[in-house]
Amino acid sequence: MITALSKRISIFLYRKKIVEYESIDVYQYGFEIVISTIIGFLITLLLGLLFKMVLLSLLYYIIFVILRQFTGGYHANTYLACNSIYAFTTIVIFGMTKISAYNELYTINFHITLLIFSVLTVWFCSPIENKNKPFTEKQKRRNHWYGFLMTIFLSVISCSLFHKAKPISALITFTLFVITLMIVIAIPTGKEVKEHE
């Protein structure tokens, strides 16, 4: 659906002589990214409203989008699958945040264990490269360090907020954990190298 809509918009712009014929594919891909991003944001916002955590949902979206740019990870083959997985993942993170924020079973030791897993995974396994858009060695090093330093920074923030603002702390930690799970899943399957169709 997203691909078809993007193609129609690109062809419309070509017919109106706004873009060149040779640029249709480029514009189509650009529109696909924009539409998919808007859908992802709306999913986040609607689920934030449903879980009554709108501000936390915006924090989650910012962390997820920015960090994934540097670390890479699992990508579904279609936009429908991608958005469905994203919605499911978001529901799980928001649900776990709600449960953990007011549950004594969610201890600082468990919290730190999740963060250590995230930091080590990002250090040893990221970035996950997309075969259709390979990194130069410079980009690979840059993404590795940006992803790692961002993960460290967010982990420190998360730990410092554990006793003061547990919902924020838990949300950051679960978001990091899920991002790193997507890295781990992508390694053996090679799913990270596929573009959306």
Secondary structure as GFF3:
##gff-version 3
##sequence-region A 1 197
A	DSSP	alpha_helix	2	15	.	.	.	ID=ss1
A	DSSP	three_ten_helix	21	23	.	.	.	ID=ss2
A	DSSP	alpha_helix	24	50	.	.	.	ID=ss3
A	DSSP	alpha_helix	54	71	.	.	.	ID=ss4
A	DSSP	alpha_helix	79	101	.	.	.	ID=ss5
A	DSSP	alpha_helix	108	125	.	.	.	ID=ss6
A	DSSP	alpha_helix	137	160	.	.	.	ID=ss7
A	DSSP	alpha_helix	166	189	.	.	.	ID=ss8
A	DSSP	three_ten_helix	191	193	.	.	.	ID=ss9
###
